[in-house]
Amino acid sequence: MNYIDYYKVLGISKSANEDEIKKAYRKQARKYHPDVNPDNKEAERKFKEVNEAYEVLSDANKRQKYDQYGSNWKQADQFGDSGPFTYDGGDGFDGQYFSDFFNNLFGGGFRGGFGNRSFRGEDLTSELALDLRDVYQTHKHTIVLGEKQLRITIPAGVTDGQKIRLKGQGGESMRGGEKGDLYLTFRIRRDPVFERNGNDLHTNVSVDLYTALLGGTVEVNTLGGKVKVKLKPETANGTKMRLKGKGFPVYKQGGDFGDLYITLQVALPTKLSQEEKTLFQTLADLRKK
């Protein structure tokens, strides 16, 4: 009869806490479960070993006794006055008992439980790349996960790196357990026209020299359509203006929008005619007086 290192079986350290033990057990149990490994005797052996390790390490009393006497199992009967442990679980795996090592340390009659327990499906992760303009409005989108197609609603205003949980859309369960969840991360591509900063947008707007000098109206493209903006005479190159409520929709706040900030870039005329050059020269001479 050989000593069994239950910590090694689950792949954890001796300082592992309850949550770490449970997480490691679930991982190993799914890996070696008979439903996943049909007719695989080695996987069956491993599955029983994993269950045995969890039976010990998830129970504070059993773990204490194992930590104190595990490698010196022949002295286990000296452990306090607690007497032998008993277990009446009727959900044994194929009617098999725990190992001789286990029975010697904790007393006989322990059935290898967990065989009929259900296992929750594995949580899955995926990424979805979208254009900035795609998430300006709430819309339906179909994502493909292996052989499965999933139709989801994407709310307006989602941000790059934002994650959502789609309950029950993850891995299949085993033995009638609950399905896992799907965690979807959004990746928003950079837009060639608008730069997003939170719920605000920034963009450059070209203005001809004459409108900048004399004042007038310039047409500005927004994600919600075109708007007209009035400019004062002698508007300088690089002037910044804020268009309230013309930015990006606020996530799940229907009707609320950020602002659009525009930077005016004055465009100098090119391919001047001789007459235009003469007029500009006249203007230059007037500025010198």
C-alpha positions in Angstrom: 0.0 0.0 0.0 1.6 3.3 -1.1 1.2 6.8 0.2 -1.0 9.1 -2.1 -0.1 12.7 -2.3 -3.6 14.2 -2.6 -2.2 17.7 -3.2 -0.2 16.5 -6.1 -3.3 14.7 -7.5 -5.2 18.0 -7.7 -2.2 20.0 -8.7 -2.3 22.4 -5.8 0.0 23.5 -2.9 -0.4 22.5 0.7 -1.5 26.0 1.5 -4.4 26.0 -1.0 -7.6 27.4 0.4 -11.2 26.0 0.0 -11.9 27.8 -3.2 -8.6 26.8 -4.8 -9.3 23.2 -3.9 -12.8 23.2 -5.3 -11.6 24.9 -8.5 -8.8 22.4 -9.0 -11.1 19.5 -8.3 -13.7 20.7 -10.9 -10.9 21.1 -13.5 -9.5 17.6 -12.9 -12.9 16.0 -12.6 -14.0 17.4 -16.0 -10.8 16.2 -17.6 -11.1 12.6 -16.5 -14.8 12.2 -16.2 -16.1 8.9 -17.8 -18.5 10.8 -20.0 -15.6 12.6 -21.6 -13.3 9.5 -21.7 -15.5 6.5 -22.5 -13.9 3.1 -22.1 -10.6 4.7 -20.9 -9.5 2.7 -17.9 -6.6 5.1 -17.1 -9.0 8.1 -17.1 -11.4 6.1 -14.9 -8.5 5.4 -12.4 -7.6 9.1 -12.4 -11.2 10.2 -11.9 -11.5 8.0 -8.8 -8.2 9.3 -7.5 -9.3 12.9 -8.0 -12.6 12.3 -6.2 -10.7 10.6 -3.3 -8.3 13.6 -3.1 -11.2 16.0 -3.0 -13.1 13.9 -0.4 -10.1 14.4 1.9 -8.9 17.9 1.3 -12.4 19.5 1.2 -13.2 18.2 4.7 -11.4 20.1 7.4 -11.2 17.1 9.8 -10.0 14.7 7.1 -7.5 17.2 5.8 -6.1 17.8 9.3 -5.6 14.1 9.9 -4.1 13.6 6.4 -1.6 16.5 6.9 -0.6 15.2 10.3 -0.4 11.4 9.5 -0.6 11.1 5.7 3.0 10.1 5.1 3.0 8.1 8.3 -0.3 6.4 7.7 0.5 3.4 9.9 0.2 5.8 12.9 -3.2 7.2 11.9 -5.0 5.5 14.7 -3.2 7.8 17.2 -5.1 10.8 15.9 -6.9 12.3 18.9 -10.1 10.9 20.2 -12.2 11.5 17.1 -12.5 7.8 16.2 -13.1 6.5 12.7 -14.9 8.5 10.1 -18.0 7.2 8.5 -19.6 7.9 5.2 -23.0 6.8 4.1 -23.1 8.3 0.6 -25.1 6.2 -1.8 -23.8 7.8 -5.0 -20.7 5.7 -5.5 -18.9 5.5 -8.8 -19.7 2.0 -10.2 -19.8 0.7 -6.7 -16.1 1.0 -6.2 -14.5 1.8 -2.9 -11.7 4.3 -2.1 -8.1 3.2 -2.1 -6.6 1.0 0.6 -4.5 4.0 1.7 -7.7 6.0 2.2 -9.5 3.2 4.1 -6.5 2.6 6.3 -6.2 6.3 7.2 -9.9 7.0 7.7 -11.5 3.7 8.3 -13.3 1.4 5.9 -16.7 1.6 4.3 -16.2 4.8 2.2 -17.7 4.6 -1.2 -16.1 6.6 -4.0 -18.7 9.3 -4.4 -19.4 12.0 -7.0 -20.0 9.5 -9.9 -23.6 10.5 -10.2 -23.2 14.1 -9.5 -23.8 16.6 -12.3 -21.0 18.9 -13.5 -21.5 22.5 -14.6 -20.4 23.2 -18.1 -17.2 25.1 -18.7 -17.2 28.9 -19.0 -16.1 30.1 -22.4 -14.5 33.3 -23.6 -14.6 35.0 -27.0 -14.0 38.3 -28.6 -16.1 40.3 -31.1 -14.5 43.0 -33.3 -16.8 45.8 -34.4 -16.5 49.2 -36.1 -17.2 52.3 -34.0 -20.2 53.0 -36.2 -21.6 49.5 -35.5 -22.1 50.4 -31.8 -23.5 53.8 -32.4 -27.0 52.2 -32.4 -28.4 49.1 -30.6 -28.5 46.3 -33.1 -28.7 42.5 -33.5 -25.6 40.6 -34.3 -24.9 36.9 -35.1 -21.7 35.4 -33.6 -20.4 31.9 -34.6 -19.0 29.6 -31.9 -17.8 26.4 -33.5 -20.9 24.9 -35.0 -23.3 27.1 -33.0 -24.7 30.4 -34.1 -25.8 32.8 -31.5 -28.0 35.9 -32.1 -27.4 38.6 -29.6 -28.5 42.2 -29.0 -25.6 44.7 -28.7 -26.6 47.8 -26.8 -25.4 51.2 -28.2 -22.4 52.7 -26.5 -20.4 49.6 -25.7 -16.7 50.3 -25.2 -13.5 48.7 -26.3 -12.5 45.9 -23.9 -16.0 45.8 -22.3 -17.1 42.3 -21.3 -20.6 40.9 -21.0 -21.8 37.6 -19.7 -24.2 35.5 -21.7 -25.7 33.0 -19.2 -26.0 29.4 -20.3 -24.2 30.0 -23.6 -20.9 28.3 -22.6 -19.8 24.7 -22.5 -22.2 21.8 -22.3 -22.8 20.3 -18.9 -22.2 16.7 -17.9 -24.9 14.4 -16.4 -27.6 17.1 -16.6 -25.8 19.9 -14.9 -26.0 23.6 -15.6 -24.4 24.9 -18.8 -21.5 27.2 -18.5 -21.5 30.9 -19.4 -20.0 32.8 -22.3 -17.9 35.9 -21.5 -17.8 38.1 -24.6 -15.2 40.9 -24.9 -15.8 43.7 -27.4 -13.0 45.0 -29.5 -13.9 48.4 -31.2 -11.8 49.3 -34.2 -10.4 52.8 -34.6 -12.5 55.0 -36.8 -10.7 57.0 -39.6 -12.8 60.1 -39.0 -13.9 60.2 -35.3 -11.7 59.6 -32.2 -13.7 58.4 -29.2 -12.9 59.5 -25.7 -15.5 58.0 -23.3 -18.8 59.3 -24.7 -17.3 62.2 -26.5 -16.1 62.3 -30.1 -13.4 64.4 -31.7 -12.9 65.2 -35.4 -11.3 67.7 -37.7 -13.4 69.9 -40.0 -12.0 71.6 -43.1 -13.1 75.2 -43.7 -12.3 77.3 -46.8 -10.3 80.5 -46.3 -13.1 82.8 -47.3 -15.6 81.4 -44.8 -13.0 81.5 -42.1 -12.2 85.2 -42.9 -15.7 86.5 -43.6 -17.9 84.2 -41.5 -20.6 81.9 -42.7 -21.9 78.3 -42.4 -19.9 75.1 -42.5 -21.5 71.6 -42.8 -20.3 69.1 -40.3 -20.7 65.3 -40.5 -21.7 63.6 -37.3 -22.5 59.9 -36.7 -26.2 60.9 -36.4 -26.2 62.9 -39.7 -25.0 66.3 -41.0 -25.5 69.5 -39.1 -24.7 73.1 -40.0 -22.5 75.3 -37.8 -22.2 79.1 -38.0 -18.7 80.6 -37.9 -17.9 84.1 -36.8 -15.8 86.3 -39.2 -12.0 85.9 -38.7 -12.2 82.4 -37.3 -8.6 81.3 -36.7 -7.1 78.0 -37.9 -7.2 75.4 -35.2 -10.3 76.8 -33.4 -12.1 74.2 -31.4 -15.9 74.0 -31.0 -18.2 71.8 -29.0 -21.4 70.5 -30.4 -23.5 69.4 -27.4 -25.2 66.0 -27.6 -23.7 65.1 -30.9 -21.2 62.6 -29.5 -21.6 59.0 -28.7 -24.6 57.4 -27.0 -24.2 56.6 -23.3 -24.3 52.9 -22.6 -27.8 51.8 -21.6 -28.9 55.4 -20.9 -31.4 55.8 -23.7 -31.4 59.3 -25.2 -28.2 60.5 -23.5 -25.2 61.4 -25.7 -21.7 62.8 -25.2 -20.5 65.8 -27.1 -18.7 66.2 -30.4 -15.6 68.4 -30.4 -14.5 69.7 -33.8 -11.2 71.3 -34.7 -11.4 73.8 -37.6 -8.7 73.5 -40.2 -8.5 76.3 -42.6 -7.7 75.1 -46.1 -5.7 77.5 -48.3 -6.8 77.8 -51.9 -4.6 76.3 -54.6 -4.1 76.7 -58.4 -4.8 80.4 -58.2 -5.5 82.3 -61.4 -3.5 85.4 -62.3 -6.4 87.6 -61.3 -6.7 85.9 -57.9 -3.0 86.3 -57.3 -3.3 90.0 -58.1 -6.1 90.4 -55.6 -4.2 88.7 -52.9 -1.2 90.9 -53.7 -3.5 93.9 -53.3 -4.6 92.6 -49.9 -1.1 92.0 -48.8 -0.1 95.6 -49.8 -3.1 96.9 -47.8 -2.0 95.0 -44.7 1.5 96.6 -44.9 0.1 100.2 -44.8 
